[in-house]
Amino acid sequence: MQTSTARNVAMTPPQCPTTEAGAGPYFQKEFFHNGYAKSLKQLVHFYNTRDVYAYKVTTGHCPAGTTEKVDCWPMPEVPNNIDMTTGNLGLTDQEENQIVTFLETLTDGYTTPFPDANTFTGQCMMGGSAATQGNASIIPAPTPLPPCASAICGVAPLPGPQQIP
Amino acid sequence: MHGSARPLACCILSCSVIAVVGSLLCSNPAFAQKLDSPYQPSTQIPPPAPQAAHVEIRQEPALEFARDDLAIIRWTINNPGGSDDHFAVVHYGTDPNKLSWTAKSHIRLNRNHPETIFRVRLDGLKPLTTYYYWVTSTGSDELSDGEKSPIERFTTPGPGERVVDFPQPK
């Protein structure tokens, strides 16, 4: 698998103008392989604090007094591929916001090859707030998680360097 | 019988169509030219960086975070060079004379950085237990970079408790 670029990562339909929490429609996109992060702020906050607010719970079961994706990150489904380069970057809230602002500059507006890109027929996500982080849509995971398949969790974390086929 | 014969006939027909279309495409000069495009995606791994003359620990290994079943150890060394793919390695155990368990984290070195921060997760720990450990790092050949820390220790907290020793975001 090759990593996609961050180009147009903040692009949204004009009817729903932002991926970020705030006044009006927000949380228009989902990030990561399973859509767990609902905004770029959540995404950056995850890489910054994943190991600071690591709780031994599955999603939807953060302890009382904590908010999932704010000061509670549930356990990973698969431990083998955790990238320890990130997880506790020590960034301030303002520095997180600056990274989000940078990511938003990668929206280039160049849509010529895709003339229908702005023809959005869906509904904008509405309601909620930055405090709830879109958690109303969380489907609680079973506790404990089902056992990880040996074909995934039974192998070494990473192979050595290999040519990209 | 009819049920199984019909899909077979359809397959023969459709496969024939695909073969004909495929041969037409391949005989099309424009398509053939596309296949012969001079652009070739790079699949080469750059040669390893020069190895550092001396690798040393700049910040001693210390506990960054601990739960009753998990700990993260963090330390810093100067950039060891060599292969970009490196592994941070923690040898640990409950007996300081027998540190037989190993935890590893993969990292890709940034050649432009003078130092490298290593972080390793130790999973499956027991609560309220003292663990001893020492750290090192290896290249992709699993040979040590040469540095080795003294034996350190930490104690896991009780169930439900957490220890955060690395500065949290302000």
Interface residues (C-beta under 8 A of the other chain):
Chain A: N48 T49 D51 V52 A54 K56 P79 I82 D83 M84 T85 G87 N88 G90 L91 T92 D93 E96 P157 L158 G160 P161 Q163 I164 P165
Chain B: P41 T43 Q44 I45 E64 F65 R67 D68 D69 L70 I72 S83 D84 D85 A88 K104 S105 H106 I107 R108 F118 R119 V120 R121 D123 S140 V164 F166 P167 Q168 P169 K170
